[in-house]
Amino acid sequence: MKKFLTIFILILTVMAEAPSAMAAWYEVTGTSYVVSSQKKASVQALEDAIYQAVSFSGADIGSISPLFPLLDSDKSEFQFTNHEIRYILVEKREIKNNVMYVHAKIDIYPSATTCHMNEYKKTFLISNIDLESPQQAVMGQIYDLGDDFARVIDKQLSQESHSFVSVGTTNYVIDKNHPSRIKMIAEDKGAQYIIGGKITDVTATISSSAGKEVINREFALEMHIFDGKTGNEVYKQNYREIAQWPFPKTSQIDTRSARFWASAYGEMLLRLSRKIMLDLESEFSCKITLPEVVAKFGNKITMNLGRLHGVKTGDKLQLWHTGSFIDQHGIPRNKVTKSNITLTVSRIYEKEAELTIDQDELADSIQIGDVMQKQN
């Protein structure tokens, strides 16, 4: 179901205490199917309204997730301090055809210093999402749901994320017990992070309402994020949602079809993919992006980030030398050492950029694999 968005600027003022900050009110309608309770649907619809307003305003979508636990379906007013969202007024909640509509006015002060504006975009690779118990997928024959949901996350990051670029999906098995393999996959695909996960529950509950059979189906996901440089797990999150399963019990469902993704269950999965993106924005948008030296010719080098990642001509970067050593316990360790070398972006390609070394006399010390940090 298409989201209903009626956003328009009601007030545009300049704050007296911060002359450069522009404040605006946005009027938005958020929606959510009513499944387990009207309260939960109300909160989810308000979350939808907040996302639409923040995304439209250009504010930092990475700041949204921490607000969601503070939302209450019984309140009509919310006020926040030290946040881009200052005030939320819920004007009306209503249910039509089992869909909750929340009409809200949201006061937003977009910040010009958010992390996604100061750092280059991070690259994510999405691995296969497997079904932990394939027998749970018998109803509907949805054995490919994990792979198709991975593609939805890939599309979500590519089209709506402010801080990330997806480099696609992979069929390679991601195993946290083999970090060296994870590092090889990340290097091969040009990914700073890899998303892995498994679906732990797609069981269904059948009940009767007004003499009609109603099927509600679970979706539980265990998600893991791995650092492509070290192969180590850096983030873990569990998600659980429930939605109505509108298809006959004996039918075979194509989880790539528009019919599936337009259903209540498909809409729930799309909403969940957005929640995953927002959680990643909150967790990773402020982490440093370290482009790597991949080629060197005289006083020019090539790095593995380009226009797609937000690189601009004239950007200044600080070089860090990378190396490794064996510690006293015989364990291999990586190290990075800050240098006195700065570089300036001189030419940009889609996924790469050419930089000129500012200190010609230090050019010989630069090695393939050294990393850089953008200077703000």
VEXLOTI-64614 format. One line per field, with one value per residue (C-alpha): residue number from 1; residue in one letter; x, y, z. Coordinates in Angstrom, 2 decimals. Layout:
N
pafi = NUM, ...
fipa = a, ...
c1 = X, ...
c2 = Y, ...
c3 = Z, ...
This chain:
376
pafi = 1, 2, 3, 4, 5, 6, 7, 8, 9, 10, 11, 12, 13, 14, 15, 16, 17, 18, 19, 20, 21, 22, 23, 24, 25, 26, 27, 28, 29, 30, 31, 32, 33, 34, 35, 36, 37, 38, 39, 40, 41, 42, 43, 44, 45, 46, 47, 48, 49, 50, 51, 52, 53, 54, 55, 56, 57, 58, 59, 60, 61, 62, 63, 64, 65, 66, 67, 68, 69, 70, 71, 72, 73, 74, 75, 76, 77, 78, 79, 80, 81, 82, 83, 84, 85, 86, 87, 88, 89, 90, 91, 92, 93, 94, 95, 96, 97, 98, 99, 100, 101, 102, 103, 104, 105, 106, 107, 108, 109, 110, 111, 112, 113, 114, 115, 116, 117, 118, 119, 120, 121, 122, 123, 124, 125, 126, 127, 128, 129, 130, 131, 132, 133, 134, 135, 136, 137, 138, 139, 140, 141, 142, 143, 144, 145, 146, 147, 148, 149, 150, 151, 152, 153, 154, 155, 156, 157, 158, 159, 160, 161, 162, 163, 164, 165, 166, 167, 168, 169, 170, 171, 172, 173, 174, 175, 176, 177, 178, 179, 180, 181, 182, 183, 184, 185, 186, 187, 188, 189, 190, 191, 192, 193, 194, 195, 196, 197, 198, 199, 200, 201, 202, 203, 204, 205, 206, 207, 208, 209, 210, 211, 212, 213, 214, 215, 216, 217, 218, 219, 220, 221, 222, 223, 224, 225, 226, 227, 228, 229, 230, 231, 232, 233, 234, 235, 236, 237, 238, 239, 240, 241, 242, 243, 244, 245, 246, 247, 248, 249, 250, 251, 252, 253, 254, 255, 256, 257, 258, 259, 260, 261, 262, 263, 264, 265, 266, 267, 268, 269, 270, 271, 272, 273, 274, 275, 276, 277, 278, 279, 280, 281, 282, 283, 284, 285, 286, 287, 288, 289, 290, 291, 292, 293, 294, 295, 296, 297, 298, 299, 300, 301, 302, 303, 304, 305, 306, 307, 308, 309, 310, 311, 312, 313, 314, 315, 316, 317, 318, 319, 320, 321, 322, 323, 324, 325, 326, 327, 328, 329, 330, 331, 332, 333, 334, 335, 336, 337, 338, 339, 340, 341, 342, 343, 344, 345, 346, 347, 348, 349, 350, 351, 352, 353, 354, 355, 356, 357, 358, 359, 360, 361, 362, 363, 364, 365, 366, 367, 368, 369, 370, 371, 372, 373, 374, 375, 376
fipa = m, k, k, f, l, t, i, f, i, l, i, l, t, v, m, a, e, a, p, s, a, m, a, a, w, y, e, v, t, g, t, s, y, v, v, s, s, q, k, k, a, s, v, q, a, l, e, d, a, i, y, q, a, v, s, f, s, g, a, d, i, g, s, i, s, p, l, f, p, l, l, d, s, d, k, s, e, f, q, f, t, n, h, e, i, r, y, i, l, v, e, k, r, e, i, k, n, n, v, m, y, v, h, a, k, i, d, i, y, p, s, a, t, t, c, h, m, n, e, y, k, k, t, f, l, i, s, n, i, d, l, e, s, p, q, q, a, v, m, g, q, i, y, d, l, g, d, d, f, a, r, v, i, d, k, q, l, s, q, e, s, h, s, f, v, s, v, g, t, t, n, y, v, i, d, k, n, h, p, s, r, i, k, m, i, a, e, d, k, g, a, q, y, i, i, g, g, k, i, t, d, v, t, a, t, i, s, s, s, a, g, k, e, v, i, n, r, e, f, a, l, e, m, h, i, f, d, g, k, t, g, n, e, v, y, k, q, n, y, r, e, i, a, q, w, p, f, p, k, t, s, q, i, d, t, r, s, a, r, f, w, a, s, a, y, g, e, m, l, l, r, l, s, r, k, i, m, l, d, l, e, s, e, f, s, c, k, i, t, l, p, e, v, v, a, k, f, g, n, k, i, t, m, n, l, g, r, l, h, g, v, k, t, g, d, k, l, q, l, w, h, t, g, s, f, i, d, q, h, g, i, p, r, n, k, v, t, k, s, n, i, t, l, t, v, s, r, i, y, e, k, e, a, e, l, t, i, d, q, d, e, l, a, d, s, i, q, i, g, d, v, m, q, k, q, n
c1 = 0.00, 1.34, 2.18, 0.07, 2.32, 0.89, 3.87, 3.88, 5.73, 3.47, 5.93, 9.48, 11.24, 14.73, 15.59, 16.75, 19.27, 20.73, 20.38, 21.62, 19.15, 16.00, 12.88, 9.91, 6.67, 5.72, 2.24, 2.38, 0.12, 1.69, 0.08, 0.30, -1.79, -3.61, -2.53, -1.75, -3.23, -4.36, -1.74, 1.12, -0.31, -0.62, 3.04, 4.16, 2.10, 3.64, 7.11, 6.19, 5.09, 8.32, 10.47, 8.64, 8.99, 12.67, 13.58, 11.75, 13.31, 16.88, 17.55, 19.60, 17.59, 20.19, 18.76, 15.29, 15.78, 16.61, 13.26, 11.09, 11.17, 9.91, 6.73, 3.46, 0.19, -1.79, -0.02, -0.84, 2.15, 5.89, 8.66, 12.40, 15.49, 18.91, 17.38, 16.53, 12.92, 11.71, 7.97, 5.36, 1.63, -0.66, -3.84, -5.85, -5.73, -8.23, -8.73, -10.05, -10.16, -7.91, -5.26, -4.24, -3.76, -1.92, -2.05, 0.76, 2.54, 6.29, 8.64, 12.12, 15.38, 17.70, 21.34, 24.15, 26.69, 25.25, 27.66, 26.45, 27.45, 30.97, 31.97, 32.11, 29.45, 30.22, 29.98, 27.82, 27.63, 24.52, 25.04, 22.40, 19.83, 19.08, 16.02, 17.02, 14.07, 13.03, 10.06, 8.44, 8.34, 6.14, 2.99, 3.31, 6.54, 8.50, 11.93, 13.51, 12.22, 15.66, 17.37, 14.58, 14.59, 18.37, 17.65, 15.07, 17.70, 20.12, 17.54, 16.67, 20.30, 20.87, 17.81, 17.05, 20.15, 22.04, 25.28, 25.69, 26.23, 25.31, 27.71, 25.06, 24.42, 26.62, 26.06, 29.22, 28.62, 29.44, 30.71, 31.91, 34.27, 36.26, 37.20, 39.94, 37.35, 35.12, 38.09, 38.74, 35.08, 34.96, 38.16, 36.94, 33.60, 34.96, 32.85, 33.63, 30.93, 29.08, 25.51, 24.72, 21.75, 19.21, 15.44, 14.59, 10.79, 8.11, 5.48, 1.78, -1.17, -4.66, -7.74, -11.37, -13.00, -16.70, -16.69, -13.73, -10.31, -7.51, -3.82, -1.15, 2.48, 5.66, 8.94, 12.00, 15.45, 18.85, 21.18, 24.97, 27.33, 30.99, 33.90, 35.46, 38.96, 39.13, 36.44, 35.10, 31.45, 30.80, 27.01, 24.14, 20.41, 17.27, 13.98, 10.51, 7.32, 3.92, 1.48, -1.59, -0.93, -3.66, -2.95, -4.61, -2.73, -2.16, -1.03, 2.55, 3.72, 6.35, 8.24, 9.53, 6.07, 4.32, 1.34, 3.43, 5.12, 1.80, 0.21, 0.05, 2.93, 5.04, 4.33, 5.54, 8.81, 9.30, 8.74, 11.23, 13.87, 13.51, 13.88, 17.07, 18.40, 17.56, 19.28, 22.37, 22.27, 22.12, 24.95, 27.38, 26.85, 29.32, 32.03, 35.03, 35.18, 38.75, 39.32, 42.28, 45.18, 44.69, 47.17, 50.10, 51.70, 54.39, 52.84, 49.29, 47.38, 44.01, 41.62, 38.67, 35.93, 34.39, 31.39, 28.99, 30.39, 30.21, 33.79, 34.21, 37.00, 39.19, 38.55, 41.54, 42.57, 45.14, 47.20, 47.74, 50.34, 49.14, 51.25, 51.24, 53.27, 53.31, 52.68, 54.37, 51.76, 52.35, 49.08, 49.10, 48.09, 47.33, 48.47, 47.97, 50.33, 49.43, 51.73, 52.44, 51.13, 47.98, 46.33, 43.87, 41.19, 41.90, 39.71, 36.59, 35.15, 32.02, 33.69, 37.26, 39.07, 42.53, 44.41, 47.53, 50.11, 50.66, 54.20, 56.12, 59.18, 57.15, 55.52, 57.89, 56.65, 53.07, 52.22, 49.28, 46.87, 47.52, 44.29, 43.11, 40.80, 38.75, 39.60, 36.47
c2 = 0.00, 3.38, 5.71, 8.82, 11.84, 15.33, 17.41, 21.15, 23.87, 25.69, 28.02, 29.03, 31.07, 32.03, 31.26, 34.28, 32.28, 30.55, 32.77, 30.12, 27.43, 27.22, 25.84, 24.37, 22.61, 19.58, 18.08, 14.35, 11.30, 8.00, 4.59, 1.06, -2.10, -3.04, -6.57, -7.34, -4.15, -0.64, 0.80, -0.84, 0.20, 3.78, 3.88, 2.35, 4.87, 7.73, 6.30, 6.29, 9.94, 10.97, 9.21, 10.87, 14.34, 13.98, 12.47, 15.24, 18.00, 16.86, 16.34, 13.42, 10.19, 8.55, 10.49, 8.92, 5.45, 6.67, 8.50, 5.50, 3.89, 7.22, 7.23, 6.47, 5.70, 7.48, 10.82, 13.53, 15.81, 15.07, 17.53, 16.82, 18.84, 18.72, 17.03, 18.06, 17.08, 19.58, 18.99, 16.50, 17.17, 14.24, 15.82, 12.71, 8.92, 6.94, 3.43, 2.70, -0.78, -2.15, 0.54, 3.03, 6.63, 9.11, 12.77, 14.75, 18.11, 17.87, 20.76, 20.11, 22.09, 20.48, 20.59, 21.36, 19.41, 15.90, 13.00, 12.01, 15.46, 15.32, 11.76, 9.85, 7.18, 3.74, 0.69, -2.26, -5.76, -7.83, -11.58, -14.26, -14.34, -18.01, -19.67, -21.32, -23.76, -24.34, -26.44, -23.22, -21.98, -24.83, -22.69, -20.58, -22.34, -19.19, -20.83, -17.91, -15.26, -14.67, -14.04, -11.75, -9.82, -9.34, -7.72, -5.44, -4.28, -3.73, -1.56, 0.30, 1.27, 2.20, 4.41, 5.95, 5.87, 9.10, 7.54, 4.24, 2.76, -0.87, -2.83, -5.50, -8.98, -12.06, -15.82, -16.37, -17.85, -15.34, -17.15, -15.15, -18.01, -17.34, -13.62, -14.06, -15.26, -12.29, -9.94, -11.56, -11.23, -7.59, -6.75, -8.50, -6.63, -3.28, -3.33, -1.59, -3.62, -6.87, -7.57, -11.17, -12.76, -15.54, -15.72, -17.52, -17.56, -17.47, -19.50, -18.73, -18.49, -19.25, -17.82, -17.05, -13.65, -13.24, -16.74, -15.97, -17.60, -15.13, -16.04, -13.95, -14.77, -13.97, -12.71, -12.80, -11.82, -12.10, -9.61, -9.34, -6.66, -7.45, -5.05, -5.73, -4.73, -7.05, -9.65, -9.16, -8.75, -5.11, -5.00, -7.38, -6.77, -8.90, -7.93, -9.42, -8.37, -9.91, -9.25, -10.75, -13.49, -12.88, -15.89, -19.33, -21.89, -24.22, -21.59, -21.20, -17.60, -15.92, -13.69, -11.56, -10.72, -7.37, -9.26, -10.43, -7.09, -5.20, -7.48, -6.73, -9.16, -7.62, -4.13, -5.24, -6.49, -3.21, -1.28, -3.55, -3.00, 0.73, 0.23, -1.74, 1.11, 3.67, 1.58, 1.34, 5.10, 5.66, 3.20, 3.74, 7.17, 8.85, 6.22, 7.32, 6.31, 5.41, 5.30, 3.15, 3.73, 1.24, 2.62, 5.04, 6.87, 9.43, 12.14, 10.92, 8.11, 6.46, 5.69, 3.30, 5.90, 8.19, 10.25, 7.56, 7.96, 11.75, 12.58, 16.08, 17.77, 19.77, 17.57, 17.41, 14.11, 13.12, 9.98, 7.20, 4.47, 0.91, -1.99, -5.17, -6.86, -9.95, -9.28, -11.04, -13.79, -14.52, -12.92, -10.84, -7.21, -4.32, -0.77, 2.64, 5.58, 9.17, 10.81, 14.42, 13.82, 15.49, 14.90, 16.83, 15.24, 16.24, 13.94, 11.92, 8.75, 6.84, 4.55, 5.87, 9.18, 10.49, 12.59, 14.74, 14.46, 17.91, 17.11, 15.71, 14.91, 12.44, 10.61, 7.61, 6.68, 6.06, 2.38, 0.51, -0.21, 3.03, 4.76, 8.36, 10.47, 13.34, 16.71, 18.69
c3 = 0.00, -0.94, 1.90, 2.02, 2.35, 2.54, 3.50, 3.24, 5.04, 7.48, 9.16, 8.29, 10.94, 11.96, 15.57, 17.53, 19.58, 16.46, 13.40, 10.97, 12.04, 9.92, 11.61, 9.77, 10.59, 8.46, 8.28, 7.60, 7.52, 8.57, 8.09, 9.48, 9.30, 12.51, 13.47, 17.11, 18.61, 17.76, 20.13, 18.28, 14.92, 16.20, 17.24, 13.93, 11.96, 13.96, 13.26, 9.56, 9.76, 11.52, 8.92, 6.03, 7.56, 8.49, 5.13, 3.25, 5.38, 4.75, 8.46, 9.78, 9.50, 11.74, 14.67, 14.37, 15.89, 19.44, 19.50, 18.63, 22.14, 23.55, 21.49, 23.29, 21.55, 24.29, 23.98, 21.47, 22.14, 22.29, 23.02, 22.69, 23.56, 21.87, 18.85, 15.29, 16.02, 18.61, 18.81, 17.56, 17.65, 16.83, 15.50, 14.72, 14.79, 12.74, 11.37, 7.88, 6.34, 9.08, 8.45, 11.14, 9.96, 12.18, 11.17, 12.78, 12.70, 13.29, 14.12, 12.67, 12.89, 10.31, 11.37, 8.94, 11.01, 10.84, 10.36, 6.91, 5.64, 7.09, 6.17, 2.91, 2.52, 3.94, 1.68, 2.75, 1.28, 2.05, 2.36, 2.02, 4.82, 5.51, 7.04, 10.30, 10.09, 6.45, 7.60, 8.87, 5.27, 4.02, 4.14, 1.02, -0.05, 0.87, 0.92, -0.95, 1.45, 3.01, -0.33, -1.48, 1.82, 1.39, -1.97, -0.31, 2.22, -0.66, -2.41, 0.81, 1.43, -2.22, -2.60, 0.80, 2.98, 3.62, 4.86, 3.00, -0.42, -1.05, -3.24, -3.75, -2.41, -2.26, -2.11, -0.06, 3.40, 6.16, 9.26, 12.25, 13.13, 9.96, 10.05, 7.44, 4.92, 5.75, 5.12, 1.72, 0.69, 1.80, -0.08, -3.22, -3.15, -1.94, 1.23, 4.50, 6.29, 5.61, 6.76, 7.63, 9.30, 9.59, 9.83, 13.06, 12.95, 10.23, 12.07, 11.64, 14.03, 12.74, 14.44, 13.63, 13.51, 12.67, 11.23, 8.98, 9.24, 9.98, 9.63, 11.36, 10.63, 12.52, 11.10, 13.36, 12.13, 13.81, 12.11, 12.37, 11.01, 10.32, 9.80, 6.41, 7.58, 10.59, 9.89, 13.40, 14.39, 15.35, 15.72, 16.40, 16.53, 16.75, 15.12, 15.49, 13.72, 12.98, 10.15, 8.56, 6.01, 3.41, 1.17, 1.20, 3.30, 0.34, -2.19, -3.40, -3.08, -5.22, -2.76, -5.64, -6.93, -6.57, -5.14, -2.19, -1.45, -1.71, 0.91, 4.64, 5.23, 2.47, 3.79, 7.22, 5.69, 3.81, 7.05, 8.81, 6.11, 6.70, 10.46, 9.83, 7.69, 10.39, 13.07, 10.87, 10.29, 14.04, 14.75, 11.85, 10.26, 12.64, 12.22, 10.19, 6.53, 5.56, 1.79, 0.77, -1.63, -4.49, -7.06, -7.22, -10.16, -9.34, -7.18, -7.78, -6.12, -6.70, -3.84, -3.77, -3.20, -5.78, -6.79, -5.55, -2.03, -1.94, -2.97, -4.44, -6.34, -3.96, -0.91, 1.44, 3.05, 5.68, 5.00, 7.56, 6.99, 7.62, 8.82, 10.87, 13.58, 15.77, 19.47, 22.39, 22.29, 18.62, 17.51, 14.26, 14.88, 12.53, 13.16, 11.54, 11.92, 11.15, 8.59, 7.65, 4.14, 2.84, -0.50, -2.66, -4.85, -8.45, -10.53, -9.70, -11.18, -10.20, -7.63, -7.56, -7.34, -8.23, -5.68, -5.89, -3.12, -1.57, -0.37, -3.36, -1.25, 0.86, -2.05, -1.88, 1.59, 0.41, -0.06, -1.56, 1.30, 3.22, 4.30, 4.40, 6.51, 5.15, 6.68, 7.57
